[in-house]
């Protein structure tokens, strides 16, 4: 019992107490220093954005300084400096072309980044900082580096105060176990966590875990630690084992006392019970042993009125029944043996027939499912308006069906008069750029002439193929033409592998025809969309021609918006939405009477409220054009303010769509820098000053800084 309880307690310590304490330690680390990782991540992002600015790429500190001062003034950084290739630094604290301090991490600042260094004391004012460095590249060459110091004055106090059950202390190390901060570093006489542990620890630093060791005084201790993401740091709590097992130690004392009392009582009870039961039980057991050896005629006689007597009576009845049924079972077994042989032979025949039926069923089912999937794929893709999604869906489905290693769909590009890859699987970007063919080249010439599919089991030795179209990943090649209604070759579906599955290629022709139809429909849709856009632009220009002061306003707003979008790095699709949305942002003014739009004096309150309806009117006007539905947030929300005081929805901060925030800046700048009947145009400098003054309240402060950088270089 004592051994059982001891093992039970050990298991309780390992599976319950230790995980609980470890979880408590990790929660405490998260609560105390978890924000440090977030601060570092935000610092890296802010440094990265500044390295992409033109002023940084030109190593022009004076032009870059306003963007750096914003981060210092907001308290995000202690200071930020521009490091030149000659090893000198100019920073926001006033240093100009000063030599870099002798720090180990400075050796790599031009070679890789970002580099996040462990907290150190500043060489200038002895305060704790976390340095972040990132190289600046221009035209694929490193021209310098940007270094920023995040304030971390409280980190030592926070880390050293960590404890469990008011015992132990915290420390900071790197992922290799090297100590960065330790309250007793001079006393413990070691600089690496691994010096504490006898066995090799392979998982230190890879997840939330713990280590156990014995210190120089013979005291067992635990280290609970957690890595801070993207920093290369680990925060640990070193605590004595007595603090970890404080709860279980109290439990064991009580359990040992209770177990000892229970054991004495149990032994006493067993002793007296054994004396009373031993004799009649011994007699019954002897009779059972006779029956076990095959003597089913035995009967026992116990003259008692207790449970043992009832067991003996039941034993006698059971033995008699067993004897009678034993004879019946022998006869049945002989009959069953004969039937078993007959059934076994019949079952073997049935199994063979069933295997043949299953193989046939699987083949029929697979063909039916493939045909059904092709039909469903056709229905689904025909309901999609995006041609790229249709082509990608067809390629993904057929790639798996034919067991291809590499697949591609080539379409004819009339601008360069070549067939180029529109969608591909397992092709590199370099291959996509390189693989472009004229109609008279390689397999395209053969397919164009014969208007049928081309298959080769060894394309390397087939003169119909061009070597650059082939791959080391497969020598088998299958190509299927995509033909127009005039039977002209407008594309090719190409598949490469060492083991192409050609059983289901008859479905591919149906999918090739579907792509052909979508190409024709896509061309017609593009023409219709272009016509709609031309009409809308004509309406906007007609509206602006009524007032010489607003003539060209929408085009200039579009130009300013595109400058910001390009500098931010928007996707091609977002740039297209930004182009159309900024051009048509005031389309809702079509519904405003001319006497209000062209009024030279001040507007009345009622007139101004009517003017404020143009964003919602514009959204309503454009809502029926599905291909321009992504522009609706720009049209509706380009008069919203960061502080939530705009219209029509009083949106604030990040709740305002990004593209609408960009257009709001472009619209305001053009309005301020253009002549109006009630005021003269502001100068460029004055308009920029107004943007800065209203940054963070009316306008997005980050986009304002980017826009200022754009127009200062135009």
Secondary structure per residue as TSV (DSSP state, phi and psi in degrees):
chain	resnum	aa	ss	phi	psi
A	1	X	-	360.0	-43.4
A	2	X	H	-62.2	-42.3
A	3	X	H	-62.5	-42.1
A	4	X	H	-62.1	-45.5
A	5	X	H	-64.7	-37.9
A	6	X	H	-64.3	-45.3
A	7	X	H	-63.4	-39.1
A	8	X	H	-62.0	-40.5
A	9	X	H	-68.4	-42.0
A	10	X	H	-59.0	-43.4
A	11	X	H	-64.9	-37.3
A	12	X	H	-64.4	-41.7
A	13	X	I	-61.8	-43.7
A	14	X	I	-72.9	-45.0
A	15	X	I	-91.7	-16.4
A	16	X	I	-122.6	-59.2
A	17	X	I	-63.8	-51.5
A	18	X	H	-62.2	-46.5
A	19	X	H	-61.5	-36.3
A	20	X	H	-64.3	-46.5
A	21	X	H	-65.5	-41.1
A	22	X	H	-60.1	-44.8
A	23	X	H	-61.4	-41.6
A	24	X	H	-62.5	-39.4
A	25	X	H	-66.1	-43.8
A	26	X	H	-64.6	-40.9
A	27	X	H	-60.7	-40.8
A	28	X	H	-65.7	-41.2
A	29	X	H	-63.0	-44.2
A	30	X	H	-60.1	-42.6
A	31	X	H	-67.8	-38.3
A	32	X	H	-85.5	-43.3
A	33	X	H	-122.4	6.0
A	34	X	H	-60.7	-31.8
A	35	X	H	-68.4	-21.2
A	36	X	H	-62.3	-40.9
A	37	X	H	-62.7	-40.4
A	38	X	H	-63.8	-41.7
A	39	X	H	-62.3	-41.2
A	40	X	H	-65.6	-44.4
A	41	X	H	-59.3	-43.4
A	42	X	H	-65.9	-36.1
A	43	X	H	-63.2	-42.5
A	44	X	H	-61.6	-44.0
A	45	X	H	-62.3	-41.6
A	46	X	H	-67.3	-38.6
A	47	X	H	-64.7	-43.3
A	48	X	H	-60.5	-42.5
A	49	X	H	-61.2	-41.7
A	50	X	H	-68.8	-30.1
A	51	X	H	-70.1	-18.6
A	52	X	T	-85.5	-11.5
A	53	X	S	-70.1	149.3
A	54	X	H	-61.8	-37.1
A	55	X	H	-61.2	-36.5
A	56	X	H	-69.1	-44.0
A	57	X	H	-63.5	-27.8
A	58	X	T	-90.9	1.4
A	59	X	T	54.9	39.3
A	60	X	-	-99.6	95.7
A	61	X	H	-65.2	-39.7
A	62	X	H	-63.2	-39.6
A	63	X	H	-73.4	-30.1
A	64	X	H	-81.0	-23.1
A	65	X	H	-57.3	-41.4
A	66	X	H	-58.0	-34.9
A	67	X	H	-73.3	-29.0
A	68	X	H	-79.8	-37.2
A	69	X	H	-62.2	-32.5
A	70	X	H	-60.3	-42.4
A	71	X	H	-68.8	-37.6
A	72	X	H	-71.3	-43.7
A	73	X	H	-63.3	-33.9
A	74	X	T	-80.5	-1.6
A	75	X	T	81.7	7.2
A	76	X	S	-71.4	-30.1
A	77	X	-	-133.8	147.0
A	78	X	S	-69.0	-44.1
A	79	X	E	-165.8	160.4
A	80	X	E	-136.8	138.9
A	81	X	E	-134.6	156.7
A	82	X	E	-102.7	119.9
A	83	X	E	-101.3	124.6
A	84	X	-	-91.1	161.1
A	85	X	T	-63.0	-20.6
A	86	X	T	-82.1	4.8
A	87	X	S	86.8	13.0
A	88	X	E	-103.2	161.0
A	89	X	E	-136.0	141.0
A	90	X	E	-123.2	125.5
A	91	X	E	-133.8	178.7
A	92	X	T	-73.2	-12.5
A	93	X	T	-85.0	-6.1
A	94	X	S	116.1	-7.8
A	95	X	-	-66.6	137.2
A	96	X	-	-133.0	117.0
A	97	X	S	51.5	41.5
A	98	X	E	-90.8	146.5
A	99	X	E	-64.5	145.4
A	100	X	-	-67.4	144.2
A	101	X	-	-62.3	159.4
A	102	X	-	-81.2	86.4
A	103	X	-	-118.6	145.5
A	104	X	G	-63.5	-39.6
A	105	X	G	-72.9	-14.0
A	106	X	G	-67.6	-17.4
A	107	X	G	-68.1	-23.0
A	108	X	G	-110.8	4.6
A	109	X	T	-66.5	-24.6
A	110	X	T	-91.2	-6.2
A	111	X	T	-104.0	-29.2
A	112	X	S	-153.1	165.5
A	113	X	-	-179.2	162.1
A	114	X	-	-76.7	152.1
A	115	X	E	-111.7	118.5
A	116	X	E	-107.0	116.2
A	117	X	-	-95.5	151.2
A	118	X	-	-61.2	155.6
A	119	X	-	-55.6	131.2
A	120	X	E	-134.2	168.6
A	121	X	E	-90.9	133.6
A	122	X	-	-61.0	140.4
A	123	X	T	-73.6	-10.5
A	124	X	T	-102.3	-41.9
A	125	X	T	-131.1	10.9
A	126	X	-	64.3	15.7
A	127	X	-	-89.8	155.5
A	128	X	E	-74.9	134.8
A	129	X	E	-140.1	158.3
A	130	X	E	-114.4	104.9
A	131	X	E	-75.4	139.5
A	132	X	E	-127.9	125.2
A	133	X	E	-123.4	150.2
A	134	X	E	-151.9	131.1
A	135	X	E	-69.6	151.8
A	136	X	E	-106.7	124.5
A	137	X	E	-115.8	146.4
A	138	X	E	-141.3	123.9
A	139	X	T	55.4	44.5
A	140	X	T	63.8	20.1
A	141	X	E	-124.0	142.1
A	142	X	E	-79.1	121.8
A	143	X	E	-108.4	-8.2
A	144	X	E	165.8	-159.8
A	145	X	E	-151.7	157.8
A	146	X	E	-116.4	130.1
A	147	X	E	-126.7	132.8
A	148	X	E	-129.6	148.9
A	149	X	E	-117.4	113.6
A	150	X	E	-83.5	129.4
A	151	X	E	-62.2	134.4
A	152	X	-	-144.4	45.1
A	153	X	T	-65.8	-29.5
A	154	X	T	-91.6	-0.9
A	155	X	H	-65.4	-37.1
A	156	X	H	-63.6	-45.7
A	157	X	H	-64.4	-40.0
A	158	X	H	-65.6	-46.8
A	159	X	H	-69.0	-45.4
A	160	X	H	-68.6	-21.7
A	161	X	T	-82.8	-5.3
A	162	X	-	-66.4	137.2
A	163	X	-	-158.7	170.7
A	164	X	B	-130.4	126.6
A	165	X	T	52.0	40.6
A	166	X	T	61.9	26.9
A	167	X	B	-133.0	153.4
A	168	X	-	89.2	-173.3
A	169	X	E	-154.1	163.6
A	170	X	E	-100.6	158.4
A	171	X	E	-150.2	168.6
A	172	X	E	-127.4	132.6
A	173	X	E	-138.6	170.4
A	174	X	E	-88.7	178.7
A	175	X	T	-70.0	-13.0
A	176	X	T	-91.5	1.3
A	177	X	-	92.8	-0.4
A	178	X	B	-72.7	131.2
A	179	X	E	-70.8	131.7
A	180	X	E	-107.4	-39.4
A	181	X	E	-141.6	130.6
A	182	X	E	-153.7	129.9
A	183	X	T	-68.6	-20.9
A	184	X	T	-126.0	39.3
A	185	X	H	-60.0	-36.6
A	186	X	H	-71.5	-27.2
A	187	X	H	-87.0	-36.0
A	188	X	H	-76.7	-18.5
A	189	X	-	61.7	28.3
A	190	X	-	-141.1	156.7
A	191	X	S	-121.2	2.3
A	192	X	B	-139.4	137.1
A	193	X	G	-60.7	-33.1
A	194	X	G	-65.6	-19.7
A	195	X	G	-67.9	-14.5
A	196	X	G	-85.3	-24.4
A	197	X	-	-108.9	135.9
A	198	X	S	-71.3	-51.4
A	199	X	S	-84.8	162.4
A	200	X	-	-71.3	131.3
A	201	X	-	-107.9	111.9
A	202	X	S	-93.7	-19.4
A	203	X	S	-103.9	10.0
A	204	X	T	-63.7	125.5
A	205	X	T	93.0	-6.2
A	206	X	T	-94.4	-16.3
A	207	X	S	-164.9	180.0
A	208	X	S	-73.6	119.3
A	209	X	E	-153.7	-165.3
A	210	X	E	-149.0	158.6
A	211	X	E	-124.9	151.4
A	212	X	E	-123.3	137.2
A	213	X	E	-152.9	169.1
A	214	X	E	-115.3	125.4
A	215	X	-	-79.9	-179.0
A	216	X	T	-65.6	-16.8
A	217	X	T	-94.0	6.4
A	218	X	S	79.4	16.0
A	219	X	-	-95.7	128.2
A	220	X	E	-71.1	135.9
A	221	X	E	-138.0	158.5
A	222	X	E	-121.5	147.2
A	223	X	E	-119.1	116.5
A	224	X	E	-101.6	131.6
A	225	X	E	-140.8	163.6
A	226	X	E	-147.4	137.3
A	227	X	E	-83.0	143.8
A	228	X	E	-93.1	115.6
A	229	X	T	-54.6	140.7
A	230	X	T	66.0	11.2
A	231	X	T	-113.6	-22.1
A	232	X	T	75.2	17.0
A	233	X	E	-111.5	155.9
A	234	X	E	-130.3	132.9
A	235	X	E	-104.8	126.0
A	236	X	E	-124.9	158.6
A	237	X	E	-122.5	119.4
A	238	X	E	-97.0	119.7
A	239	X	E	-140.9	142.0
A	240	X	E	-66.9	149.8
A	241	X	H	-62.3	-28.6
A	242	X	H	-63.2	-32.9
A	243	X	H	-72.6	-33.8
A	244	X	H	-67.5	-43.8
A	245	X	T	-101.0	28.9
A	246	X	H	-58.6	-43.6
A	247	X	H	-69.3	-46.3
A	248	X	H	-68.2	-31.0
A	249	X	H	-62.5	-39.2
A	250	X	H	-66.1	-38.5
A	251	X	H	-65.4	-41.4
A	252	X	H	-63.8	-38.0
A	253	X	H	-61.3	-43.8
A	254	X	H	-69.0	-39.2
A	255	X	H	-66.6	-37.9
A	256	X	H	-64.5	-41.1
A	257	X	H	-66.0	-46.0
A	258	X	H	-65.1	-36.8
A	259	X	H	-66.8	-38.5
A	260	X	H	-65.3	-45.0
A	261	X	H	-62.7	-43.9
A	262	X	H	-64.0	-35.9
A	263	X	H	-65.8	-44.3
A	264	X	H	-61.2	-44.8
A	265	X	H	-63.6	-39.7
A	266	X	H	-65.5	-43.4
A	267	X	H	-62.6	-41.4
A	268	X	H	-62.2	-44.6
A	269	X	H	-64.6	-41.8
A	270	X	H	-63.2	-40.0
A	271	X	H	-61.4	-50.2
A	272	X	H	-71.0	-34.1
A	273	X	H	-67.6	-36.6
A	274	X	H	-66.2	-41.7
A	275	X	H	-60.9	-40.7
A	276	X	H	-72.3	-34.9
A	277	X	H	-96.4	-17.6
A	278	X	H	-59.7	-50.3
A	279	X	H	-64.5	-56.6
A	280	X	H	-63.2	-32.0
A	281	X	H	-67.8	-37.9
A	282	X	H	-63.1	-40.5
A	283	X	H	-64.5	-44.3
A	284	X	H	-64.5	-38.0
A	285	X	H	-65.8	-39.4
A	286	X	H	-62.2	-40.1
A	287	X	H	-66.9	-37.0
A	288	X	H	-64.7	-36.1
A	289	X	H	-65.5	-37.2
A	290	X	H	-62.8	-44.7
A	291	X	H	-64.3	-34.8
A	292	X	H	-63.6	-32.9
A	293	X	T	-80.6	-4.0
A	294	X	T	115.5	-4.7
A	295	X	-	-85.6	91.0
A	296	X	T	-85.4	7.2
A	297	X	T	-96.0	1.4
A	298	X	-	-70.6	149.9
A	299	X	-	-143.2	141.7
A	300	X	-	-112.7	149.6
A	301	X	-	-128.6	105.9
A	302	X	-	-121.0	116.9
A	303	X	-	-93.1	86.3
A	304	X	-	-150.6	156.8
A	305	X	S	-116.1	69.8
A	306	X	S	-149.2	-168.7
A	307	X	H	-63.4	-34.8
A	308	X	H	-64.0	-38.8
A	309	X	H	-65.6	-43.6
A	310	X	H	-63.7	-36.8
A	311	X	H	-64.7	-39.8
A	312	X	H	-64.3	-43.8
A	313	X	H	-60.5	-45.4
A	314	X	H	-65.3	-34.7
A	315	X	H	-62.9	-42.7
A	316	X	H	-61.8	-45.4
A	317	X	H	-62.9	-41.6
A	318	X	H	-64.7	-43.7
A	319	X	H	-61.5	-40.4
A	320	X	H	-64.2	-43.8
A	321	X	H	-64.2	-40.3
A	322	X	H	-61.9	-40.4
A	323	X	H	-62.4	-44.8
A	324	X	H	-65.7	-41.6
A	325	X	H	-76.7	-22.2
A	326	X	H	-62.1	-38.7
A	327	X	H	-66.6	-41.1
A	328	X	H	-64.4	-39.2
A	329	X	H	-65.6	-37.4
A	330	X	H	-60.1	-43.7
A	331	X	H	-66.1	-40.6
A	332	X	H	-66.2	-36.8
A	333	X	H	-61.4	-39.9
A	334	X	H	-62.6	-41.0
A	335	X	H	-68.2	-39.4
A	336	X	H	-66.3	-35.7
A	337	X	H	-60.3	-42.1
A	338	X	H	-66.9	-42.7
A	339	X	H	-67.2	-34.2
A	340	X	H	-61.5	-43.2
A	341	X	H	-62.0	-41.5
A	342	X	H	-66.5	-42.9
A	343	X	H	-66.4	-35.6
A	344	X	H	-62.7	-43.0
A	345	X	H	-64.9	-41.5
A	346	X	H	-66.7	-38.7
A	347	X	H	-64.4	-37.2
A	348	X	H	-61.0	-41.4
A	349	X	H	-65.0	-42.5
A	350	X	H	-63.5	-40.3
A	351	X	H	-62.6	-41.8
A	352	X	H	-62.7	-44.1
A	353	X	H	-65.2	-39.6
A	354	X	H	-64.8	-37.7
A	355	X	H	-62.3	-42.2
A	356	X	H	-64.0	-41.2
A	357	X	H	-65.8	-38.7
A	358	X	H	-65.3	-41.4
A	359	X	H	-61.7	-43.6
A	360	X	H	-66.2	-39.9
A	361	X	H	-64.8	-42.6
A	362	X	H	-62.2	-40.3
A	363	X	H	-65.4	-44.1
A	364	X	H	-64.6	-43.4
A	365	X	H	-62.9	-42.4
A	366	X	H	-63.0	-43.5
A	367	X	H	-64.9	-40.2
A	368	X	H	-65.8	-42.4
A	369	X	H	-64.9	-40.6
A	370	X	H	-62.6	-43.3
A	371	X	H	-64.2	-40.6
A	372	X	H	-65.5	-40.7
A	373	X	H	-66.3	-38.1
A	374	X	H	-61.2	-44.2
A	375	X	H	-64.2	-44.2
A	376	X	H	-63.4	-40.8
A	377	X	H	-61.2	-41.8
A	378	X	H	-62.4	-46.7
A	379	X	H	-61.8	-43.0
A	380	X	H	-66.3	-46.2
A	381	X	H	-71.2	-32.2
A	382	X	H	-66.8	-20.3
A	383	X	T	-85.3	-5.1
A	384	X	-	-96.3	133.6
A	385	X	-	-88.0	-19.5
A	386	X	-	-83.4	113.9
A	387	X	H	-61.4	-37.3
A	388	X	H	-62.1	-37.9
A	389	X	H	-65.1	-38.8
A	390	X	H	-62.9	-50.2
A	391	X	H	-63.1	-42.9
A	392	X	H	-63.9	-40.2
A	393	X	H	-64.6	-43.7
A	394	X	H	-61.6	-45.0
A	395	X	H	-64.8	-43.8
A	396	X	H	-62.3	-41.0
A	397	X	H	-68.0	-49.1
A	398	X	H	-70.0	-31.8
A	399	X	H	-57.1	-44.5
A	400	X	H	-73.8	-39.6
A	401	X	H	-62.8	-38.7
A	402	X	T	-92.8	-1.2
A	403	X	T	61.4	45.9
A	404	X	-	-83.8	152.5
A	405	X	S	-89.2	-40.2
A	406	X	E	-136.0	140.0
A	407	X	E	-139.4	151.9
A	408	X	E	-156.8	151.1
A	409	X	E	-116.4	115.9
A	410	X	E	-93.1	137.0
A	411	X	E	-128.4	150.2
A	412	X	E	-75.8	127.3
A	413	X	E	-104.2	106.5
A	414	X	T	-68.4	-21.6
A	415	X	T	-67.2	-36.2
A	416	X	T	-113.3	0.3
A	417	X	T	60.2	40.8
A	418	X	E	-141.0	159.7
A	419	X	E	-89.2	124.1
A	420	X	E	-124.2	159.9
A	421	X	E	-75.2	122.0
A	422	X	E	-91.7	-42.6
A	423	X	E	-139.3	146.6
A	424	X	E	-149.8	160.3
A	425	X	E	-129.8	124.5
A	426	X	S	69.5	21.4
A	427	X	-	-100.7	137.2
A	428	X	-	-75.6	163.8
A	429	X	H	-60.3	-37.0
A	430	X	H	-65.5	-40.1
A	431	X	H	-65.1	-42.0
A	432	X	H	-60.0	-41.2
A	433	X	H	-70.0	-34.5
A	434	X	H	-80.9	-35.3
A	435	X	-	-81.0	88.4
A	436	X	E	-134.2	130.5
A	437	X	E	-133.3	145.1
A	438	X	-	-85.1	166.4
A	439	X	T	-67.8	-22.4
A	440	X	T	-95.3	10.1
A	441	X	S	-101.7	132.1
A	442	X	H	52.5	-136.9
A	443	X	H	-65.1	-24.9
A	444	X	H	-65.1	-37.4
A	445	X	H	-64.7	-43.5
A	446	X	H	-65.9	-45.4
A	447	X	H	-65.6	-40.1
A	448	X	H	-63.0	-35.8
A	449	X	H	-76.6	-40.4
A	450	X	H	-94.5	-15.9
A	451	X	-	55.2	38.3
A	452	X	S	-147.9	172.4
A	453	X	-	-69.9	156.1
A	454	X	E	-127.6	125.1
A	455	X	E	-132.8	135.2
A	456	X	E	-141.0	132.2
A	457	X	S	-79.3	-18.2
A	458	X	-	-143.2	83.8
A	459	X	G	-66.7	-22.6
A	460	X	G	-61.8	-33.5
A	461	X	G	-99.9	10.5
A	462	X	-	-102.6	116.8
A	463	X	T	-66.4	-14.6
A	464	X	T	-73.8	-14.2
A	465	X	S	-104.7	148.7
A	466	X	-	-91.5	131.8
A	467	X	G	-53.8	-35.5
A	468	X	G	-68.6	-15.8
A	469	X	G	-82.0	-13.0
A	470	X	-	-89.8	174.2
A	471	X	B	-143.9	148.6
A	472	X	T	-66.8	-14.3
A	473	X	T	-81.3	-1.2
A	474	X	B	-178.6	140.3
A	475	X	S	-102.9	-17.5
A	476	X	E	-83.1	138.3
A	477	X	E	-139.3	134.0
A	478	X	E	-130.3	127.4
A	479	X	E	-129.9	133.4
A	480	X	E	-121.9	129.5
A	481	X	E	-75.6	146.4
A	482	X	E	-108.2	111.2
A	483	X	E	-107.4	144.6
A	484	X	-	-80.7	178.0
A	485	X	T	-62.7	-25.8
A	486	X	T	-89.4	12.5
A	487	X	S	63.6	31.8
A	488	X	-	-99.9	145.4
A	489	X	E	-75.7	112.0
A	490	X	E	-111.6	-2.6
A	491	X	E	-179.3	170.3
A	492	X	E	-141.9	135.1
A	493	X	E	-97.6	120.6
A	494	X	E	-121.7	135.4
A	495	X	E	-135.7	134.8
A	496	X	E	-129.6	138.2
A	497	X	E	-171.2	167.5
A	498	X	S	-89.0	-7.6
A	499	X	S	-149.9	65.4
A	500	X	-	-68.7	138.1
A	501	X	-	-97.1	105.5
A	502	X	-	-96.6	10.5
A	503	X	T	-68.8	-25.5
A	504	X	T	-119.3	21.7
A	505	X	G	-71.6	-13.6
A	506	X	G	-66.5	-17.2
A	507	X	G	-77.8	-22.6
A	508	X	H	-65.4	-32.8
A	509	X	H	-63.3	-36.2
A	510	X	H	-62.7	-40.9
A	511	X	H	-71.1	-36.1
A	512	X	H	-62.4	-39.4
A	513	X	H	-65.4	-37.2
A	514	X	H	-63.1	-41.4
A	515	X	H	-63.5	-40.1
A	516	X	H	-59.7	-44.5
A	517	X	H	-64.1	-41.2
A	518	X	H	-66.6	-33.6
A	519	X	H	-61.7	-44.6
A	520	X	H	-64.5	-44.9
A	521	X	H	-64.7	-38.8
A	522	X	H	-63.3	-41.1
A	523	X	H	-62.9	-40.4
A	524	X	H	-67.1	-40.0
A	525	X	H	-63.3	-40.6
A	526	X	H	-61.4	-43.0
A	527	X	H	-62.9	-40.3
A	528	X	H	-65.7	-42.9
A	529	X	H	-62.9	-41.8
A	530	X	H	-63.1	-36.9
A	531	X	H	-65.3	-44.4
A	532	X	H	-58.0	-45.5
A	533	X	H	-63.6	-41.5
A	534	X	H	-59.9	-40.8
A	535	X	H	-64.9	-43.7
A	536	X	H	-64.1	-42.0
A	537	X	H	-63.3	-38.7
A	538	X	H	-63.1	-40.3
A	539	X	H	-61.3	-43.8
A	540	X	H	-64.1	-45.3
A	541	X	H	-64.8	-36.6
A	542	X	H	-64.2	-38.5
A	543	X	H	-64.6	-41.8
A	544	X	H	-72.8	-28.5
A	545	X	H	-66.2	-20.2
A	546	X	T	-67.1	-23.9
A	547	X	-	-131.3	114.1
A	548	X	T	-63.2	-21.4
A	549	X	T	-76.0	-25.1
A	550	X	T	-106.3	5.1
A	551	X	T	-60.7	129.3
A	552	X	T	79.0	3.1
A	553	X	H	-60.0	-48.0
A	554	X	H	-64.2	-38.8
A	555	X	H	-66.7	-39.1
A	556	X	H	-68.6	-39.4
A	557	X	H	-60.4	-40.1
A	558	X	H	-62.4	-44.0
A	559	X	H	-63.1	-46.3
A	560	X	H	-62.2	-41.4
A	561	X	H	-63.9	-42.0
A	562	X	H	-65.1	-37.1
A	563	X	H	-58.4	-45.6
A	564	X	H	-65.5	-45.4
A	565	X	H	-60.3	-40.4
A	566	X	H	-66.3	-40.0
A	567	X	H	-68.9	-34.9
A	568	X	H	-70.4	-29.6
A	569	X	T	91.1	39.8
A	570	X	-	-66.8	156.6
A	571	X	-	-70.0	167.3
A	572	X	H	-59.5	-42.6
A	573	X	H	-65.0	-43.4
A	574	X	H	-65.8	-35.0
A	575	X	H	-65.0	-37.5
A	576	X	H	-66.0	-43.6
A	577	X	H	-62.5	-42.6
A	578	X	H	-62.8	-39.2
A	579	X	H	-61.8	-50.7
A	580	X	H	-72.4	-40.2
A	581	X	H	-64.4	-42.2
A	582	X	H	-68.7	-35.4
A	583	X	H	-66.2	-33.8
A	584	X	T	-109.0	19.1
A	585	X	T	-62.8	-28.7
A	586	X	T	-103.8	20.0
A	587	X	G	-60.1	-25.3
A	588	X	G	-68.4	-15.1
A	589	X	G	-71.1	-8.5
A	590	X	G	-59.0	-32.1
A	591	X	G	-85.6	1.3
A	592	X	S	-93.5	130.6
A	593	X	-	-57.7	146.4
A	594	X	H	-62.2	-35.9
A	595	X	H	-64.4	-21.2
A	596	X	H	-89.7	-45.6
A	597	X	H	-60.1	-38.8
A	598	X	T	-98.4	7.3
A	599	X	-	-63.7	130.2
A	600	X	-	-87.0	-25.1
A	601	X	S	-89.1	-172.2
A	602	X	-	-70.6	146.8
A	603	X	-	-83.3	145.7
A	604	X	-	-74.6	169.1
A	605	X	H	-60.7	-40.9
A	606	X	H	-66.3	-38.9
A	607	X	H	-66.8	-39.8
A	608	X	H	-66.2	-39.0
A	609	X	H	-63.5	-34.4
A	610	X	H	-68.6	-40.5
A	611	X	H	-59.5	-38.1
A	612	X	T	-68.1	-8.1
A	613	X	T	-84.4	-7.5
A	614	X	H	-66.9	-30.6
A	615	X	H	-64.2	-45.1
A	616	X	H	-67.5	-38.3
A	617	X	H	-63.1	-40.4
A	618	X	H	-63.2	-42.0
A	619	X	H	-61.8	-43.5
A	620	X	H	-63.6	-40.7
A	621	X	H	-63.4	-36.8
A	622	X	H	-94.6	-7.0
A	623	X	T	-66.3	-21.8
A	624	X	T	-81.0	-10.5
A	625	X	-	-95.4	97.1
A	626	X	G	-62.6	-34.7
A	627	X	G	-71.7	-11.1
A	628	X	G	-112.8	14.6
A	629	X	G	-64.9	-25.2
A	630	X	G	-69.9	-15.8
A	631	X	G	-84.6	-9.9
A	632	X	H	-61.7	-39.9
A	633	X	H	-60.6	-33.2
A	634	X	H	-66.9	-48.7
A	635	X	H	-62.0	-40.0
A	636	X	H	-80.3	-35.6
A	637	X	H	-112.7	14.5
A	638	X	T	-75.7	-5.1
A	639	X	T	-108.2	13.0
A	640	X	-	-75.8	157.5
A	641	X	-	-119.2	152.1
A	642	X	T	-61.5	-33.1
A	643	X	T	-84.4	4.0
A	644	X	S	83.9	11.1
A	645	X	-	-100.7	13.7
A	646	X	-	-87.8	-166.2
A	647	X	S	-142.7	157.8
A	648	X	S	-93.7	-8.1
A	649	X	S	-109.7	1.5
A	650	X	-	53.5	38.7
A	651	X	-	-71.8	154.9
A	652	X	-	-136.4	157.5
A	653	X	G	51.1	-133.5
A	654	X	G	-71.7	-6.9
A	655	X	G	-71.2	-17.9
A	656	X	S	-81.4	128.7
A	657	X	-	-54.5	143.2
A	658	X	H	-56.8	-46.6
A	659	X	H	-65.7	-33.6
A	660	X	H	-67.7	-35.9
A	661	X	H	-64.7	-36.5
A	662	X	H	-66.1	-48.7
A	663	X	H	-64.8	-33.4
A	664	X	H	-59.0	-41.5
A	665	X	H	-68.3	-45.7
A	666	X	H	-63.0	-41.6
A	667	X	H	-64.1	-45.4
A	668	X	H	-66.3	-41.6
A	669	X	H	-63.5	-44.6
A	670	X	H	-66.9	-36.8
A	671	X	H	-63.6	-41.4
A	672	X	H	-70.9	-34.0
A	673	X	T	-92.2	8.5
A	674	X	S	-112.0	149.9
A	675	X	-	-65.9	144.0
A	676	X	B	-133.7	153.3
A	677	X	T	-62.5	-22.7
A	678	X	T	-103.5	-0.3
A	679	X	B	-165.1	162.3
A	680	X	-	-84.2	159.6
A	681	X	-	-65.8	140.5
A	682	X	-	-76.5	150.9
A	683	X	-	-68.8	163.2
A	684	X	H	-56.2	-44.0
A	685	X	H	-65.4	-41.1
A	686	X	H	-68.0	-39.5
A	687	X	H	-64.2	-40.6
A	688	X	H	-63.5	-40.7
A	689	X	H	-59.8	-40.4
A	690	X	H	-64.8	-40.6
A	691	X	H	-61.0	-43.7
A	692	X	H	-65.4	-42.2
A	693	X	H	-62.0	-32.3
A	694	X	T	-101.0	9.3
A	695	X	B	-68.9	130.7
A	696	X	T	91.5	-15.4
A	697	X	T	-112.1	-56.0
A	698	X	T	-94.7	-37.3
A	699	X	B	-118.9	156.1
A	700	X	-	-67.7	120.7
A	701	X	H	-65.1	-37.7
A	702	X	H	-65.1	-44.5
A	703	X	H	-68.9	-31.4
A	704	X	H	-62.5	-46.0
A	705	X	H	-61.4	-42.1
A	706	X	H	-64.5	-42.0
A	707	X	H	-64.4	-41.5
A	708	X	H	-61.1	-41.1
A	709	X	H	-62.6	-35.1
A	710	X	H	-67.1	-52.8
A	711	X	H	-74.9	-19.5
A	712	X	T	-73.0	-15.7
A	713	X	T	-109.6	8.6
A	714	X	-	-100.6	360.0
